[in-house]
Amino acid sequence: MPVPSHIFTAAIVMIASGDLPLAILQSLIRVFAGFVVAAIIAIPLGLAMGHVRAIERNVDPLGETFRPIAAIAILPLAILWLGTGTSAAVMIVAYAAFFPMVINTVAGAANVNPTLLRAASTMGLSRLT
């Protein structure tokens, strides 16, 4: 176990050299990229599942099959398929963020008040809008 003074000294050295801010930036880029990848897939899928019951009945069992698998359990597959670089990290983050996004988007889309949908329709908005 390293002594706290050695940790503090190493942190100061890494900050001064620019290594620590660069590593933090790289990690943040990976996290946000994974979030964006998950959002691009999960939000349209969740909206479709929330509005069209047939899509939810067909896709939900597949999602519920993979949802209990922890993101860390996917790590060996990500390394095997994508290596140890940024793409594997983005995939792990995207996998971890995907299921909560889908579940919450489905719940939000399914719980829209039908009166509000009819009111929007009378104002000329399409169902997609």
C-alpha positions in Angstrom: 0.0 0.0 0.0 1.6 3.3 -1.0 2.0 6.0 1.5 -0.4 9.0 1.0 2.5 11.4 0.7 3.8 9.4 -2.3 0.4 9.4 -3.9 0.1 13.2 -3.5 3.7 13.7 -4.8 3.0 11.5 -7.8 -0.3 13.4 -8.5 1.5 16.7 -8.4 4.2 15.4 -10.8 1.5 14.0 -13.2 -0.4 17.3 -13.2 2.7 19.3 -13.8 3.7 17.0 -16.7 0.2 17.1 -18.2 -0.3 13.4 -18.1 -3.1 13.4 -15.5 -5.2 16.1 -17.3 -4.7 14.2 -20.6 -5.8 10.9 -19.1 -8.8 12.5 -17.5 -9.8 14.1 -20.8 -9.4 10.8 -22.6 -11.6 9.0 -20.0 -14.3 11.7 -20.3 -14.2 11.4 -24.1 -14.7 7.6 -23.8 -17.6 8.1 -21.4 -19.4 10.7 -23.5 -18.8 8.8 -26.7 -20.3 5.6 -25.1 -23.3 7.6 -23.9 -23.9 9.1 -27.3 -23.6 5.7 -29.0 -26.1 4.3 -26.5 -28.5 7.3 -26.9 -28.4 7.0 -30.7 -29.6 3.4 -30.5 -31.7 3.4 -27.3 -33.8 6.5 -27.6 -35.4 5.7 -31.1 -35.8 2.0 -30.0 -37.4 3.1 -26.7 -39.8 5.5 -28.5 -40.8 2.8 -31.0 -41.3 0.3 -28.1 -43.4 2.8 -26.1 -45.7 3.7 -29.0 -46.0 0.4 -30.9 -47.1 -2.5 -28.7 -46.0 -5.1 -31.3 -42.5 -3.8 -31.3 -42.3 -3.9 -27.5 -43.7 -7.5 -27.4 -41.0 -8.7 -29.9 -38.0 -6.7 -28.7 -38.5 -6.7 -24.9 -37.8 -10.4 -24.3 -34.5 -10.0 -26.2 -33.6 -7.0 -24.1 -34.5 -8.7 -20.9 -32.3 -11.6 -21.8 -29.2 -9.4 -22.0 -30.0 -6.7 -19.4 -29.0 -8.8 -16.3 -25.5 -9.3 -17.8 -23.1 -6.9 -16.1 -21.1 -4.6 -18.3 -17.9 -5.9 -16.7 -18.8 -9.4 -17.9 -18.8 -8.1 -21.5 -15.2 -6.9 -21.0 -13.5 -10.1 -22.3 -15.7 -10.1 -25.5 -15.0 -6.4 -26.0 -11.3 -7.0 -25.7 -11.5 -10.0 -28.0 -13.5 -8.1 -30.7 -12.1 -4.6 -30.4 -8.8 -4.8 -28.6 -7.8 -2.8 -25.6 -8.2 0.7 -27.0 -10.8 3.3 -27.0 -13.4 1.4 -29.0 -13.6 -1.3 -26.4 -14.1 1.2 -23.6 -16.8 3.0 -25.6 -18.6 -0.3 -26.2 -18.6 -1.1 -22.5 -19.9 2.3 -21.6 -22.5 2.1 -24.3 -23.7 -1.3 -23.1 -23.9 -0.1 -19.6 -25.9 3.0 -20.6 -28.2 1.3 -23.2 -30.6 -0.6 -21.0 -31.5 2.2 -18.5 -32.0 4.5 -21.5 -34.3 2.1 -23.2 -36.3 1.3 -20.1 -36.9 5.0 -19.2 -37.6 6.0 -22.8 -40.3 3.2 -23.1 -41.8 4.3 -19.8 -41.9 7.9 -20.8 -43.3 7.2 -24.3 -45.9 4.8 -23.0 -47.1 7.1 -20.2 -47.9 10.2 -22.4 -51.4 11.3 -21.7 -53.6 10.3 -24.7 -55.5 13.6 -24.3 -52.3 15.5 -25.0 -51.7 13.4 -28.1 -55.2 14.1 -29.4 -54.8 17.8 -28.6 -51.5 17.9 -30.6 -53.2 16.0 -33.4 -56.0 18.6 -33.6 -53.4 21.3 -33.9 -52.0 19.7 -37.0 -49.0 17.8 -35.5 -48.2 14.4 -37.0 -47.9 11.4 -34.7 -44.1 11.3 -35.3 -43.8 15.0 -34.2 
